[in-house]
Amino acid sequence: MTPMRVIEVSTCPHTSRPMVMLQVEGRDRWLAFYIPMNEANRLARCLGMTSCPCTPIFELTEQLIGHLRADVRRAHLEGDERGISAGLVLERDGLEMILPCHPADALALAVRAGKPIMAHDSALAHARSAPLSSQSAGASEPPPAALDAVQAWLDQVRPADFGDGSAR
């Protein structure tokens, strides 16, 4: 499995749908996928991107995990032809168990717990690498159009795009 970190939660300029972008730690390789708006709002709150950090469902989930005498170990991402799926890996009495959940929720709970985000090769099959032009001698190819679109989107998105958090 490959360690990842959340880079951004924002809105796609082409589809107006919320997206999350992760980066392979220490590499120029990104994984981006669409998430539902309510999940984007919760994840943005956990990342400190909004003025309201309150996420009652995560607080409830953390309490339930504690009452089970389990600990969060990591979030894991998998992929298939339908896209990205996720789970939260818990440990109890030395045994690991996977709690299937929406990808953004697994990411948010791992971020809140200070635990790693790991991606299986099947998830990384959906990832993009940075263009090699800056690394190749004499190469001057522009980055792929899709990467340009994601960068343009990242340049213009702001936390306010996800609302002020007053609607619950």
DRENDO-556668 format. One record per residue (C-alpha): z, x, y; residue in three letters. Coordinates in Angstrom, 3 decimals. Example, Ala and Ser with C-alpha at 12.3 -4.5 7.8 and 13.67 -1.06 7.14 Angstrom:
<sites>
pz / px / py / pati
7.800 / 12.300 / -4.500 / Ala
7.140 / 13.670 / -1.060 / Ser
</sites>
This chain:
<sites>
pz / px / py / pati
0.000 / 0.000 / 0.000 / Met
-0.696 / 1.082 / 3.551 / Thr
1.822 / 0.908 / 6.424 / Pro
0.674 / -1.183 / 9.406 / Met
2.076 / -2.070 / 12.810 / Arg
1.442 / -5.063 / 15.041 / Val
-0.586 / -4.037 / 18.089 / Ile
-1.338 / -7.317 / 19.813 / Glu
-1.201 / -11.082 / 19.667 / Val
-3.791 / -12.668 / 21.911 / Ser
-6.627 / -15.168 / 22.238 / Thr
-10.167 / -14.420 / 21.087 / Cys
-12.509 / -14.704 / 24.103 / Pro
-15.332 / -16.034 / 21.945 / His
-13.497 / -18.720 / 19.986 / Thr
-10.345 / -19.281 / 22.096 / Ser
-8.360 / -19.007 / 18.870 / Arg
-5.172 / -16.939 / 18.640 / Pro
-5.433 / -13.644 / 16.779 / Met
-3.119 / -10.908 / 15.636 / Val
-4.216 / -7.273 / 15.515 / Met
-2.543 / -4.648 / 13.358 / Leu
-3.228 / -0.931 / 13.151 / Gln
-2.920 / 1.357 / 10.158 / Val
-0.101 / 3.680 / 11.192 / Glu
-1.439 / 7.019 / 12.359 / Gly
-5.120 / 6.062 / 11.995 / Arg
-7.885 / 4.450 / 13.995 / Asp
-8.249 / 1.488 / 11.694 / Arg
-7.478 / -2.101 / 12.667 / Trp
-7.008 / -5.405 / 10.923 / Leu
-7.403 / -8.556 / 13.030 / Ala
-7.335 / -12.157 / 11.922 / Phe
-6.916 / -15.632 / 13.340 / Tyr
-3.557 / -17.377 / 13.178 / Ile
-2.480 / -20.889 / 14.180 / Pro
-1.258 / -21.290 / 17.772 / Met
2.322 / -22.157 / 16.800 / Asn
2.532 / -19.013 / 14.653 / Glu
1.050 / -16.934 / 17.481 / Ala
3.720 / -18.275 / 19.831 / Asn
6.532 / -17.436 / 17.402 / Arg
5.176 / -13.944 / 16.752 / Leu
4.687 / -13.304 / 20.490 / Ala
8.324 / -14.277 / 21.060 / Arg
9.505 / -11.816 / 18.395 / Cys
7.421 / -9.083 / 20.001 / Leu
8.982 / -9.763 / 23.422 / Gly
5.700 / -10.973 / 24.905 / Met
7.188 / -14.169 / 26.346 / Thr
10.109 / -14.991 / 28.600 / Ser
11.765 / -17.075 / 25.843 / Cys
12.663 / -15.041 / 22.730 / Pro
14.193 / -18.077 / 20.977 / Cys
12.707 / -18.806 / 17.533 / Thr
15.047 / -21.222 / 15.739 / Pro
13.034 / -21.282 / 12.513 / Ile
13.357 / -17.513 / 12.151 / Phe
17.072 / -17.673 / 12.876 / Glu
17.422 / -20.334 / 10.172 / Leu
15.324 / -18.273 / 7.749 / Thr
17.432 / -15.168 / 8.389 / Glu
20.613 / -17.178 / 7.790 / Gln
19.234 / -18.549 / 4.526 / Leu
18.257 / -15.050 / 3.384 / Ile
21.784 / -13.881 / 4.234 / Gly
23.392 / -16.776 / 2.334 / His
21.272 / -15.816 / -0.667 / Leu
22.779 / -12.329 / -0.339 / Arg
19.292 / -10.901 / -0.036 / Ala
17.802 / -8.391 / 2.375 / Asp
14.333 / -8.236 / 3.904 / Val
12.516 / -5.152 / 2.608 / Arg
9.016 / -5.537 / 4.052 / Arg
6.152 / -7.856 / 4.864 / Ala
3.095 / -7.482 / 2.712 / His
-0.468 / -8.521 / 3.415 / Leu
-3.160 / -9.273 / 0.860 / Glu
-6.751 / -10.358 / 1.271 / Gly
-9.469 / -12.235 / -0.542 / Asp
-12.724 / -14.012 / 0.284 / Glu
-10.747 / -16.659 / 2.232 / Arg
-8.971 / -14.138 / 4.469 / Gly
-5.469 / -12.720 / 4.768 / Ile
-2.360 / -14.010 / 2.996 / Ser
1.173 / -12.689 / 3.209 / Ala
4.636 / -12.644 / 1.787 / Gly
8.058 / -11.446 / 2.790 / Leu
9.572 / -9.106 / 0.198 / Val
13.299 / -9.671 / -0.280 / Leu
15.746 / -7.703 / -2.391 / Glu
18.792 / -9.158 / -4.108 / Arg
20.944 / -7.365 / -6.639 / Asp
18.364 / -4.608 / -6.980 / Gly
15.511 / -7.002 / -7.727 / Leu
12.604 / -7.660 / -5.400 / Glu
11.202 / -11.133 / -4.899 / Met
8.313 / -12.280 / -2.752 / Ile
8.657 / -15.253 / -0.459 / Leu
5.101 / -16.463 / 0.263 / Pro
4.616 / -17.380 / 3.910 / Cys
2.086 / -17.519 / 6.694 / His
0.935 / -14.032 / 7.729 / Pro
2.251 / -14.267 / 11.294 / Ala
5.647 / -15.446 / 10.051 / Asp
5.898 / -12.574 / 7.561 / Ala
4.995 / -10.136 / 10.356 / Leu
7.522 / -11.675 / 12.753 / Ala
10.365 / -11.665 / 10.231 / Leu
9.652 / -8.022 / 9.331 / Ala
9.557 / -7.075 / 13.028 / Val
12.860 / -8.897 / 13.639 / Arg
14.451 / -7.107 / 10.660 / Ala
13.017 / -3.720 / 11.678 / Gly
11.251 / -3.474 / 8.329 / Lys
7.777 / -2.126 / 7.498 / Pro
4.556 / -4.095 / 7.266 / Ile
2.477 / -3.043 / 4.287 / Met
-1.128 / -3.959 / 3.518 / Ala
-2.726 / -3.952 / 0.079 / His
-6.239 / -2.556 / -0.277 / Asp
-7.473 / -6.139 / -0.579 / Ser
-6.258 / -6.829 / 2.988 / Ala
-7.685 / -3.556 / 4.277 / Leu
-11.084 / -4.626 / 2.960 / Ala
-11.072 / -6.886 / 6.060 / His
-10.229 / -3.971 / 8.383 / Ala
-12.447 / -2.054 / 10.791 / Arg
-12.400 / 1.646 / 11.496 / Ser
-12.863 / 3.219 / 14.878 / Ala
-16.341 / 4.586 / 15.544 / Pro
-16.779 / 8.165 / 14.451 / Leu
-18.724 / 9.087 / 17.595 / Ser
-15.712 / 10.747 / 19.213 / Ser
-15.070 / 12.760 / 16.062 / Gln
-18.627 / 13.731 / 15.121 / Ser
-20.223 / 16.716 / 16.768 / Ala
-23.096 / 15.609 / 18.972 / Gly
-22.866 / 11.956 / 17.932 / Ala
-23.184 / 9.463 / 20.774 / Ser
-23.419 / 6.123 / 19.002 / Glu
-21.777 / 3.203 / 20.829 / Pro
-19.010 / 1.341 / 18.991 / Pro
-20.032 / -1.748 / 16.998 / Pro
-20.434 / -4.952 / 19.009 / Ala
-17.524 / -6.600 / 17.220 / Ala
-15.180 / -3.771 / 18.179 / Leu
-16.352 / -4.060 / 21.795 / Asp
-15.603 / -7.784 / 21.735 / Ala
-12.094 / -7.207 / 20.408 / Val
-11.443 / -4.539 / 23.040 / Gln
-12.712 / -6.809 / 25.839 / Ala
-10.445 / -9.537 / 24.535 / Trp
-7.439 / -7.191 / 24.427 / Leu
-8.157 / -6.030 / 27.976 / Asp
-7.983 / -9.543 / 29.396 / Gln
-5.298 / -11.332 / 27.366 / Val
-1.816 / -11.741 / 28.850 / Arg
1.464 / -13.114 / 27.470 / Pro
1.018 / -16.199 / 29.688 / Ala
-1.969 / -17.149 / 27.503 / Asp
0.595 / -18.294 / 24.929 / Phe
2.528 / -20.557 / 27.277 / Gly
6.014 / -20.208 / 28.647 / Asp
7.774 / -21.233 / 25.460 / Gly
9.208 / -24.437 / 26.963 / Ser
7.504 / -26.656 / 24.364 / Ala
9.341 / -26.683 / 21.076 / Arg
</sites>
